[in-house]
Amino acid sequence: MKAKKILKIFSSILLTVLLLAITIPWIIPISKAQKHSTDLKPFNNSEFVEIDGVKLHYRTWLNEDKNKDWILFIHGMSSSTYSWENNAEIFFQNNFNVIAVDVPPFGYSDKNPELNNSIDELSNLLWNFTKIFDNSGKWILIGHSMGGAIVQCMSVMKPYNVSKAVFVSPAMFKELTPQKNFIRFIYGIPLIQRIIIIIGDYFIITEKNVSKMLLSAYGKEVPEETVNEYLKTFNQKGFTQAFVKTFGNAKIKQHVNGLNFKTKSLLFAGGKDTWVPYEKYKNIYELFPQMKTVLIQDAGHCIMETHPEEFNKITLDFLRE
């Protein structure tokens, strides 16, 4: 009888703990996205547009002559148009029409948590985005990290719309296929999503943690101004929710054979990159003989930010070939 009583008490405690674990996350408030006023521009050259029901923030550096070559800068995971702060103006001064866009849900673009932000869907979105510009020629696509995967995917989808591609520490792929993903399945469970969002809102997105993240990505000390700019975008209402939920919703819709990437291209890799290590991805990079690789031994993951002089000069020389 005593054993039964102890078991009953233990079961009651366990049930109470379980009920609390299930209900408490739904009581704690989280940041939810609000409609961003397009009158409040983060930068002097900020613009907003809605494409396929998705609000995009982008910045432009345009020449009067629209026949000049056009560049589209695509940032990496957790970054924004600010990633190209040391590059865009230089390319504009060298007679290129330059566009930098915030890839949802990052920067100041859409924080809708129900979007499917898979690589192929984002590639389709950005191709539709390019149609708003008066460009009758081909695009030069420049992508960093995750943005590199988008550049590869866009180039495979519409190879005749791309003249050249430039990659910075890219997460290139052999193929994208519509298939179930266990990790994304776990992220898709509402309770787990809610817990991750709460952890992100209350504990992860802090100045200290953002500084640590950037230190890891840069491979060197990060200016306070840069930390603040990244922190601003992470503190956009609903960012954590959108980041977690869209990751869970990211489902490849079409098969994309990455080996069909044939665009003449340039690749920058950092010898100290721990995010997308060169040695780990080298076997993929070597599948593309039309791609010239520049390895900067003392660079980390964000080469265009930490080594802008080298990146700008080498890229401009490549584009002028």
N, C-alpha and C positions, 0 to 999 in steps of 0.2 A: 504493500500500500504506500509506504514511504517513497519508494522508487517511482511509483506512478505519479505521486504528488509533485515530486521534483521535476519529472519529465513534463508534467502539465505546466508548471511554473516556467520552465525553460522554454517551452513552446510558446507560451503567452508573451514572454520577453522577446523571443525571436520574431514573432508576428508583429509586435509593436515596433521593433526596430525596422523591420521590413516596410511597414506602413509609413513610418516617418521618412525612410529613405526614398520612398516613392512620392510622398506628398510635399516634403520640404522644398525640393527643387522648383516646384511649381508656385510656391509662395514667394520665393525670393525674386524681386523684380529684375528684369534684364533690359538692356538698351534696345529699343526698337527703332527701325529706320523711319525717318520722317521725310516728307517731300522737300528736297533741297531747292532753295530759291536760286534760280539762275541769275538773279541780280547780284548775288553775293559771290563774286569771282575770287577764287583763291589766288590767282595770279593776274597780272595786267593783261595777258594775252589769252586768258581762259575763255573757252566757249563751251556751250552745252547743246546737245542734239539728241533727239530720240530716234533710235533705229530699231525696227522690229519690236517696238514696245519697251526697249531698254534704253535708259538714259545714260549717255556717255559724256564724260568731261574730257576735253582735249585742249591742246594749246597749239598755236600756229605761228610760224615764222615764214611769211610769204613774200616773195618778190613780186614786183608789178608784172613781170614777164611770166605768165603761167606756163610757158613752153619749157621753162627750166626743169631739170630733173626733180622728181618728187621722192622724198624719204618719209617712211613711216617708222617711228620708233615705238617698240613694244617692250615694256618693262617686264620684270620677273615677279615671282611670288612675293606678295607683301610690299611691293614697291609702288611707284607711281610715276607720273611725268617728271617729278623732281629728280629721278634717277639720271636724267639726261641734261641736268642743269649746266654741266661743264662741256656739253657737246653740241646741243641744238643750235645755239647762236653761232658757233664757229662754222657749222655746215651751211647755215643761212648766209653768212658773210662770204662763203665760197660759192655763192650763186645756186644753192639748192633751195627748193621749196620744202619746208620741214613741218611735219605733223608729229606730235607726241600724244598718245591717248592713254587714259586710265582704263585698264582692263577690269571689268566688274569681277568681284565686288570691291576692288582696291581703289585707292586714291579718293576721288570725289565722284566716281561713277556709281551706277545703280547699286543699291543695297537690298534689292528684292531677294529675300531668302529662298524663294521658290524657283529661281533661275537654274537652268542646267548649264553650268560653266565648264563643260568638258572642252578639251582642246579643239575638237572638230566644230563644236557649236560656236566657240569663241572665234574660230577662224572664219566661219561663215558670217558671223556678226561683223567682224572687221572688214571683210571684203565688201559687205553692204555699206559699211561706214565710208569706205573710200569713194563710193559713188557720188557723195555730196560735193566733191572737189572737182574743179575744172581741170582735170588731168586726162589728156587724150593719149598719153604715152604709158609706159610701164612704170611700176613702182620699184624702188629700192627698199627692201625690208631689212630692218636692223632690230634684233631681238636679244634680250638678256635672260638667261636661265629658262624659266617657264616660257618666257616670251620667245626664246629660241625654238622651242617645240612648236609654238604657234606659227612662227615664220616658216619652219619646215613644212608644217601642215598646209598653210596658205599657198606655199610654192608648189606643193604636189597637187593641190586642188585646181589651181589656175596658173600653170607654169608660164603661159604666154603673157601673163599680166605682170611678171616679175623680171626685171633686168638683172639685178644682182641681189645677193643676200649677205648680211654680216651677222655673225653669231658671237655673243659674249658668254662664255661659260654655259653653253646650252645643254639642256636636258633633251638631247635628240633621241629619236625612237626608230625602231625597225618597222613597227606597224602599230596601228590603232585598230582595235576590233571591238564590236559590240558584245560585251560579255559581262557576266556577273563578277563583282569584285567584293570579296569578303570584308575587307577593311571598310569599304564604302557602305556595305550593308550594315555593319556595326554602327558607323557614324549616322546612318539613316534611322536608327531606333530613337524615337522622340525623347525618352528619358535620358539616354546617353547624350544626345545632342544638348539637352537642357543643362545637364551637369557640366559639360565641356564649355558651354557658353558662359555659365556662371563663373567658372574658374578663369576663363579668359577675361571677362568683364571686371572681375574683382581682384584678381591676383596676377595675371600675366601681362596685361597692357599697362605697364608702369614705365616711368622714365628709366629706372634702373635696368629693367629687363630688356627694353628696346636698345639701350646702350650696349648691353651684353650681346644681343643678337647682331647688332651692326659691327661690333668689335670682331665677332666671329666671321662675319661675311667679308668685312674689309681686310682683316688680317693686320690691322693697325688701329691706333687710336682714332676716334671719330669726333669731328668738330661738334660742339654743342648745337650749333645752328642746324646741322644735318639731323641730329637726334630729334630736335623739336619738330622739324618738318615731317619726319616719319611718324612721330607721335600724334601730330595733328590728324593725319589720315586714319590712323588706328582708332582715334577717339571720335570719328564720325559716328553719329547715332546709328545703331544697328549693324555696325561693321562685324562684330564678333558673331552675331547670329547669322548674318549673311555668309560669312566665311565658313562657318561650321556646316550650315545647312546646304549651301551650294556645293560644298565638297561632297556631302552625302548624296546630293542630287546629280552629281557630275557623271552622266552616263553617255558613253560614246554612241553616236547614232549611226555612223557609217564606217565602213572599212576604209582605212587610209594606209596604203603601202608606203612606209617611209623610205624604202629603198628606191622609190621612183623619184626621189629628190635629185634633180639634175642641174639645178641653177648654179652658175658660177658664183663662188662664195669665198668668204674670208672668215676664219674662226680665231677668236682670242681665247686662250686658256691661261689660268693662273697656276703657277707652281705650288702655291700655298693654299689653293682652293680646297676647303674641306666640305663644301656643300655639294658641288658637282666635281669631284676629284678627276683631274685629267687622266690619270692612269686607269681609273675605273671605266671611263667613257671612251678611252682612246680606241678601243677595238670597234666602236660604232663610228667614230669620226673617220677612221681609215677606210670605211666602206664607200666614201665619197671622194674619188680621186680629183674631182673638179674643185675641191675645197682646200685652200691654202691655210695652214695652221701657224699661228704666232703664239709661242709659249713665252710668257713673261714670268720668269722664275720667282721674283719677289712679290708677285701680285696674289691677292686672294680671289674672292668670288665676284667682286664688283669692279672690274678693271676700268670701265669707262668713268667711274667716279674717283677711283684712287690713282689711276694713271691716265688722266685725260689727254695730256700732251702726246704720249705715245699712241694712244687709241685714235685720237683725231688725225694725226699725221699719217699713220699707216693706213687708216680707212680712207682718207681723202686720196691718197696715192692709188689705192686699189680702185676706187670709183672712177678715177680719171684714166685708168688704163684703156 
